[in-house]
Amino acid sequence: MGTSAHLDRFVLDHLPAADQQPDLVFDLPELAYPDRLNAAVELLRRATAAAGPDGRALIDFDHAFSWSRVDAISGRMARVLVEQMGLVPGNRVLLHGPNSAWTVLAWFAILKAGGVVVATMPMLRAAELATVIDKGRISHALVYQTFADVVAEAGAASPSQLQIMDSAALQTAAQALPAGFRFEPVETSADDPALIAFTSGTTGKPKGCVHFHRDILAMADTFGRHIVGLTRDDVVIGTPPIAFTFGLGGLVVFPAAAGAATAFAPRPGFDALAETVERCRATALLTAPTGYRALMKLTDAHDLSSLRTCVSAGEALPAATSDAWHEATGVRIIDGIGSTEMIHIFISASGDDIRPGATGKAVPGYEARIVDADGQTLPAGETGRLAVRGPTGCRYLDDERQAVYVQNGWNLTGDVYRLDEDGYFWFVARSDDMIVSSGYNIGAPEVENALLCHPAVAEAAVIGVPDAERGQIVKAFVVLGEGHKGSEELRSVLQDHVKRVIAPYKYPRALDFVEALPKTQTGKLQRFRLKADA
């Protein structure tokens, strides 16, 4: 580990003990990073080298920024952070804003100043933000103007002394700096903390995941380079929030590393997303399976023919959704599994290597295997726990759950998988989503995928519920498509349909019709909420 530039050592001092940290693997030449590395500086260097200083970088609804302007404006913002807000390297900075050019500029500014970015979802309430502020001992906040009140409320509820500057004040202060000045970015160590990314809460209690400057580059040099393959001619768009690492990689880091541009929709919703794809001639799209199903309903109203690269993550991509999107657009979706703990996607496939229904193979730079309860490698065809290692890994901030996620140097993601004879990984379930009924192991996603093959089903979620005779039974929650109405007859039709598609013992013995499924802000299904209400 190089000499840290951090004067505030809170994050460094609250990393997991050395024997609880993951083994790291740097077996690609592009992963040989120098000891001194500031991710913001390196990404902007790559962007300018690939696209030129005048190349398009960020496209808002009514404005566009070149890479030279991104560099200049983020430098001015960094100067304000340091000189007017008193930021010292290692301070944590809450970044609270929507997917927008401003949020990206502020992200680059925090890293240039040596701060640690703690990005949060705009929809979080004051109590949720106060929890994050306390956990990260956050001292500074850059906030999009329309969300300033909730951050002020959170700061008032926290014992931390939080300095807050909203986007309007930051812009005014940055523009007031003398013309021609140049901010000298902090020369951080490659393994200085750069991010604390909080998990999205699919299992209830979020955890803070610490990532270093080199981790940010590593996600670009593995999945970004070898699977997504953006170029300077691409325009990227997507729904995952920048506050989460799927969105950070896809909408900020990967485009910058390749000199591509990122376009932002003017408002939430898939109509606005489709409109922006058409208006900006976007070529690369990132969203969850739910998003692809929603966009398929809009293909008649909007021209999506500019898309050439589509990436899905957040939850397993059903083969039915993959096939339907391919039929509608001619583009085969890149599926992938990643985690906040690992910073981004580590198993995937692209092009002719895609097998609908399979997640893919280990991304170059990563190793993956299937292990039993004792951590022993299982042969192909057997179902077990997914274990991964590579250039990134899990480092929870002061959290006892580190020992659960990292074991014997491997990251145990909490997913149940099987590996086939060709080296492809097939998702079975989250480990806490396995249903044991009459001695049979049933993966909830398999039943969901079977239900989604029926034309009446728009969305489906499956859980196990207690049963005196069988231990558990499979229970399904189904959102119907337009023109379909729940009834006893349709319930029986769907149950029989599942029996025909997969082994009959896996069919949902209980099936409820619902208006909507509980999800996180990133579109991930929250099965724990269904279990709590069952």
Residue pairs with C-beta under 8 A, 6 or more apart in sequence:
1 189
1 191
2 35
2 36
2 189
2 190
2 191
3 189
4 12
4 90
4 188
4 189
4 192
5 89
5 90
5 114
5 186
5 187
5 188
5 189
5 192
6 12
6 89
6 90
6 114
6 188
6 192
6 193
7 88
7 89
7 90
8 88
8 89
8 90
8 91
8 139
9 90
10 90
10 92
10 137
11 90
11 92
11 116
11 193
11 196
11 210
11 397
12 90
12 192
12 193
14 397
14 398
15 21
15 193
15 210
15 395
15 397
16 395
16 396
16 402
16 406
20 402
20 403
20 406
21 393
21 395
21 406
22 389
22 393
22 394
22 395
22 406
22 409
22 410
22 411
23 389
23 393
23 409
23 410
24 389
24 390
24 391
24 392
24 393
25 365
25 366
25 367
25 389
25 390
25 391
26 32
26 365
26 391
27 365
28 221
28 222
28 364
28 365
28 391
30 221
30 225
31 218
31 221
31 222
31 365
31 391
33 190
33 214
33 217
34 190
35 189
35 190
36 187
36 188
36 189
36 190
37 188
37 189
37 190
37 213
37 214
37 217
38 111
38 112
38 114
38 185
38 186
38 187
38 188
38 213
39 111
39 194
39 213
39 214
39 216
39 217
40 74
40 107
40 108
40 109
40 111
40 112
40 185
41 112
41 185
42 217
43 108
43 216
43 217
43 220
43 253
43 256
43 257
44 67
44 70
44 71
44 74
44 108
44 256
46 256
46 257
46 258
46 259
47 55
47 57
47 67
47 70
47 255
47 256
47 257
47 258
47 259
48 55
48 67
48 68
48 71
48 259
49 259
50 231
50 232
50 258
50 259
51 57
51 67
51 232
51 259
51 260
52 67
52 259
53 66
53 67
53 68
54 66
54 67
54 68
55 66
55 67
55 232
55 259
55 261
56 64
56 65
56 66
56 235
56 261
57 64
57 65
57 66
57 67
57 69
57 70
57 255
57 256
57 261
57 262
58 64
58 65
58 70
58 101
58 104
58 105
58 261
58 262
58 264
59 65
59 101
59 235
59 261
59 262
59 263
59 264
59 280
60 100
60 101
60 264
60 266
61 264
61 265
61 266
61 276
63 101
64 261
65 73
65 101
65 105
67 259
70 104
70 105
70 108
71 108
73 105
73 174
74 105
74 106
74 108
74 109
74 112
75 109
75 112
75 182
75 183
75 185
76 109
76 174
76 175
76 177
76 181
76 183
77 105
77 106
77 108
77 109
77 142
77 170
77 174
78 109
78 110
78 112
78 113
78 183
78 185
79 174
79 177
79 181
79 183
80 165
80 170
80 173
80 174
80 177
81 87
81 93
81 109
81 110
81 113
81 115
81 140
81 142
82 113
84 165
84 173
85 140
85 163
85 165
86 163
87 93
87 113
87 114
87 115
87 139
87 140
88 114
89 113
89 114
89 115
89 186
89 188
89 192
90 114
90 115
90 116
90 192
90 193
91 115
91 116
91 139
91 140
92 115
92 116
92 118
92 136
92 137
92 138
92 139
92 140
92 196
93 110
93 115
93 116
93 117
93 118
93 138
93 139
93 140
93 141
93 142
94 118
94 119
94 120
94 129
94 132
94 133
94 136
94 138
94 140
94 141
94 142
94 143
94 151
94 162
95 103
95 106
95 107
95 110
95 117
95 118
95 119
95 120
95 141
95 142
95 243
96 119
96 120
96 122
96 124
96 129
96 141
96 142
96 143
96 144
96 147
96 151
97 103
97 106
97 122
97 142
97 143
97 144
97 147
97 167
98 122
98 144
99 241
99 242
99 247
99 251
99 264
99 265
100 144
100 264
101 264
102 144
102 167
103 119
103 144
103 242
104 242
104 251
104 252
104 262
106 142
106 167
106 170
107 117
107 119
107 242
107 248
107 252
109 142
110 116
110 117
110 142
111 117
111 185
111 194
111 213
112 183
112 185
112 186
113 185
113 186
114 185
114 186
114 188
114 192
115 140
116 136
116 193
116 194
116 195
116 196
117 194
117 195
117 196
118 132
118 136
118 138
118 195
118 196
118 198
119 195
119 197
119 241
119 242
119 243
119 244
119 248
120 129
120 132
120 198
120 243
121 241
121 243
121 244
121 521
122 144
122 147
122 241
122 243
123 521
124 132
124 150
125 150
126 150
126 151
126 153
126 154
126 157
127 154
127 157
129 150
129 151
129 154
130 154
130 155
130 157
130 158
131 206
132 138
132 198
132 206
132 208
133 154
133 155
133 158
133 160
133 162
134 158
134 159
134 160
135 208
135 397
135 398
136 196
136 208
136 397
137 160
138 160
138 162
139 160
139 161
139 162
139 163
140 162
140 163
140 164
140 165
141 151
141 155
141 162
141 163
141 164
141 165
142 165
142 166
142 167
142 170
143 151
143 164
143 165
143 166
143 167
144 166
144 167
145 166
145 167
145 168
148 164
148 166
151 162
151 164
152 164
154 162
155 162
155 164
165 173
188 194
188 213
189 213
190 212
190 213
190 214
191 212
191 213
191 214
192 212
192 213
193 210
193 211
193 212
194 211
194 212
194 213
194 215
194 216
195 209
195 210
195 211
195 215
195 216
195 245
195 248
196 208
196 209
196 210
196 211
196 397
197 208
197 209
197 211
197 244
197 245
197 248
197 340
197 343
198 206
198 207
198 208
198 209
198 340
199 206
199 207
199 209
199 340
199 341
200 206
200 244
200 340
200 520
200 521
200 522
200 524
201 520
201 526
202 520
202 524
202 525
202 526
202 527
202 528
203 432
203 528
204 528
207 340
207 341
207 396
207 397
207 399
207 401
208 396
208 397
208 398
208 399
209 340
209 341
209 343
209 394
209 395
209 396
209 397
210 395
210 396
210 397
211 245
211 343
211 392
211 395
214 391
215 343
215 391
215 392
216 253
216 343
217 257
218 343
218 365
218 390
218 391
218 392
219 245
219 249
219 253
219 254
219 343
219 344
219 345
219 392
220 249
220 253
220 254
220 256
220 257
221 257
221 365
222 344
222 346
222 363
222 364
222 365
222 366
222 390
222 391
223 249
223 336
223 338
223 344
223 345
223 346
223 348
223 363
224 230
224 249
224 253
224 254
224 257
224 258
224 344
225 257
226 363
226 364
226 365
227 334
227 336
227 345
227 348
227 349
227 350
227 363
228 250
228 254
228 284
228 309
228 311
228 334
228 350
229 309
229 350
230 236
230 254
230 255
230 257
230 258
230 260
230 284
230 309
231 258
231 259
231 260
232 258
232 259
232 260
233 260
233 283
234 255
234 258
234 260
234 261
234 283
234 284
234 309
235 260
235 261
235 262
235 263
235 280
235 281
235 282
235 283
235 284
235 306
236 250
236 251
236 254
236 255
236 260
236 261
236 262
236 263
236 282
236 283
236 284
236 285
236 286
237 251
237 262
237 263
237 264
237 265
237 273
237 276
237 277
237 280
237 282
237 284
237 285
237 286
238 247
238 250
238 251
238 285
238 286
238 287
238 311
239 247
239 273
239 286
239 287
239 288
239 291
239 523
240 246
240 247
240 250
240 251
240 286
240 287
240 288
240 313
240 314
240 522
241 247
241 521
241 522
242 248
242 251
242 252
244 340
244 522
245 338
245 340
245 343
245 344
246 286
246 313
246 314
246 338
246 344
246 345
246 522
247 286
247 522
249 343
249 344
249 345
250 286
250 311
251 262
251 286
252 262
254 260
255 261
255 262
260 284
263 276
263 280
263 282
264 276
265 272
265 273
265 275
265 276
266 272
266 276
270 291
270 294
270 295
270 298
271 298
273 287
273 291
273 295
274 295
274 298
274 301
274 302
274 304
275 302
276 282
277 285
277 302
277 304
277 306
277 307
278 302
278 303
278 304
278 306
281 306
282 306
282 307
283 306
283 307
283 308
283 309
284 307
284 308
284 309
284 310
284 311
285 307
285 309
285 310
285 311
286 310
286 311
286 312
286 313
287 295
287 312
287 523
288 312
288 313
288 314
288 315
288 522
288 523
288 524
289 312
289 314
289 315
289 316
289 317
289 318
289 321
290 315
290 459
290 519
290 523
291 523
292 310
292 312
292 317
292 321
292 325
292 333
293 321
293 324
293 458
293 459
295 304
296 324
296 325
296 328
298 304
299 328
299 329
304 329
305 329
307 329
307 331
308 331
309 331
309 334
310 325
310 329
310 331
310 332
310 333
310 334
311 333
311 334
311 336
312 333
312 334
312 335
312 336
313 335
313 336
313 337
313 338
313 345
314 522
314 523
314 524
315 523
315 524
315 525
316 335
316 337
316 359
316 427
316 445
317 333
317 335
317 359
318 357
318 445
318 448
318 449
318 452
319 356
319 357
319 449
320 449
320 452
320 453
321 333
321 452
322 332
322 333
322 335
322 354
322 356
322 357
323 356
325 331
325 332
325 333
326 332
326 333
326 356
332 351
332 354
332 356
333 354
334 348
334 349
334 350
334 354
335 348
335 349
335 354
335 358
335 359
335 360
336 345
336 346
336 347
336 348
336 359
336 360
336 363
337 345
337 346
337 347
337 348
337 359
337 386
337 413
337 415
337 425
337 427
338 344
338 345
338 346
339 346
339 394
339 411
339 413
341 393
341 394
341 396
341 405
341 411
341 413
342 388
342 390
342 392
342 393
342 394
342 411
342 413
343 392
344 392
345 363
346 362
346 363
346 366
346 368
346 388
346 390
347 359
347 360
347 361
347 362
347 363
347 366
347 368
347 388
347 425
348 359
348 360
348 361
348 363
349 355
349 358
349 359
349 360
349 361
349 424
353 360
353 361
354 360
355 424
357 426
357 449
358 420
358 424
358 425
358 426
359 417
359 424
359 425
359 426
359 427
360 424
360 425
361 423
361 424
361 425
362 368
362 388
362 425
363 390
365 390
365 391
366 388
366 389
366 390
366 391
367 388
367 389
367 390
368 386
368 387
368 388
368 425
369 377
369 378
369 386
369 387
369 410
369 419
370 377
370 378
370 382
370 383
370 384
370 385
370 386
370 387
370 417
370 418
370 419
370 425
371 377
371 378
371 384
371 385
371 387
371 410
371 412
372 378
372 384
372 385
373 385
375 387
375 407
375 408
375 410
378 384
378 419
380 418
380 419
380 420
380 421
381 418
381 419
381 420
381 421
382 418
383 416
383 417
383 418
383 428
383 441
384 416
384 417
384 418
385 412
385 415
385 416
385 417
385 431
386 412
386 413
386 415
386 416
386 417
386 425
387 407
387 410
387 411
387 412
387 413
388 410
388 411
388 413
389 409
389 410
389 411
393 406
393 411
394 402
394 405
394 406
394 411
395 402
396 402
396 405
404 412
405 411
405 412
405 413
405 414
406 412
414 430
414 431
414 432
415 427
415 428
415 429
415 430
415 431
416 427
416 428
416 429
416 430
416 431
416 434
416 443
417 425
417 426
417 427
417 428
418 425
418 426
418 428
419 425
419 426
420 426
427 443
427 445
428 434
428 443
428 445
428 446
429 443
429 444
429 445
429 446
430 444
430 527
432 527
433 443
433 444
433 445
433 463
433 527
434 441
434 442
434 443
434 444
434 464
435 441
435 442
435 443
435 444
435 462
435 463
435 464
435 472
435 474
436 442
436 464
436 471
436 472
437 464
437 467
437 470
437 471
437 472
437 473
437 474
437 505
438 470
438 471
438 505
440 505
440 506
442 464
442 474
442 505
442 506
444 461
444 462
444 463
444 464
444 474
444 527
445 462
446 502
446 506
447 460
447 462
447 474
447 476
447 498
447 502
447 506
447 507
447 508
448 460
448 461
448 462
448 476
450 497
450 498
450 501
450 502
450 506
451 457
451 460
451 462
451 476
451 478
451 494
451 497
451 498
451 508
452 459
452 460
453 497
453 501
454 493
454 494
454 497
455 481
456 480
456 481
456 484
456 490
456 493
456 494
457 478
457 479
457 480
457 481
457 494
458 479
458 480
458 481
458 482
459 478
459 479
459 517
460 476
460 477
460 478
460 479
461 476
461 477
461 517
461 525
461 527
461 530
462 474
462 475
462 476
462 477
462 508
463 475
463 477
463 527
463 530
463 531
463 534
464 472
464 473
464 474
464 475
465 472
465 473
465 475
465 510
465 531
465 534
466 472
467 473
473 509
473 510
474 506
474 507
474 508
474 509
474 510
475 508
475 509
475 510
475 511
475 512
475 534
476 494
476 508
476 510
476 511
476 512
477 511
477 512
477 514
477 517
477 530
478 486
478 494
478 511
478 512
478 513
478 514
479 513
479 514
479 515
479 516
479 517
480 486
480 490
480 513
484 490
486 513
490 513
491 511
491 513
494 508
494 511
495 507
495 508
495 509
495 511
496 507
498 506
498 507
498 508
499 507
517 525
517 530
518 525
518 526
518 529
518 530
519 525
519 526
520 526
